[in-house]
């Protein structure tokens, strides 16, 4: 006889599908959402029409047909979802957190680069589902999109245009409201607002059990690794969401080489990867 799923598993499975908006088709996309990638004249025209329609509570939009597999694998920028990382990376996040809980690996959890907060909301949900009250979820983000590249410090980021995408800029108030809507905003959730180089060096946590890096760029990834990895407990997990991106991958490669990290780096899906920190005597 098949084993009946437990309430915790049912809750977390439903939450993954809800956070990723996997239960519903993608809504029509407002034309203005991605106008930053259009030409100047088109941007001006779209902005003018959108303002006119807004006076009548209307939106200029187009139908969006998305392959369900691409959606599940986190290959799109979604309209309503609270995370864009896909189900496999959510599964991985659950595996990592539940492993450190089961094995009593000390430390809090953090994500650097939260967007709408979905992955952090899921982190908090896992802790809540297992009755964990002593660990915190740190939500580190500028809440203003990605930083302009600093090629003088990080040459691998030269020419990066991620900072131009307003779609990636979500306010802290909006992220907090998303937590609240799931009933998961409390004093175990700590926001670190600002650029990583300003917030992470003085971040208040002393030990981490899971760090999840979603900063896209070389500089953002390297700054997070330099400031957080030394706080990662042996047996803890380092997850890299953007390992498929050249700059991020290079930062991971450089950091692991510099510190002679030999833990196997395991690919999660087409984008993410993770490894487990070895003990000093391993």
Secondary structure, 3 states (H helix, E strand, C coil): CCCCCCHHHHHHHHHHHHHCCCCCCCCCEEHHHHHHHCCHHHHHHHHHHHHHHHCCCCCCEECCCCCHHHHHCCCCCCCCCCCCCHHHHHHHHHHHHHHHHHCCCCCEEEEECCCCCHHHHHHHHHHHHCCCCCCCEEEEECCCCCCCCCCCCCHHHCCCCHHHCHHHCCCHHHHHHHHHHCCCCCCCEEEEECCHHHHHHHCCCCCEEEEEECCCCHHHHHHHHHHHHHHEEEEEEEEECCCCCHHHHHHHHHHHHHCCCCCCCEECCCCCEEEECCCCCC
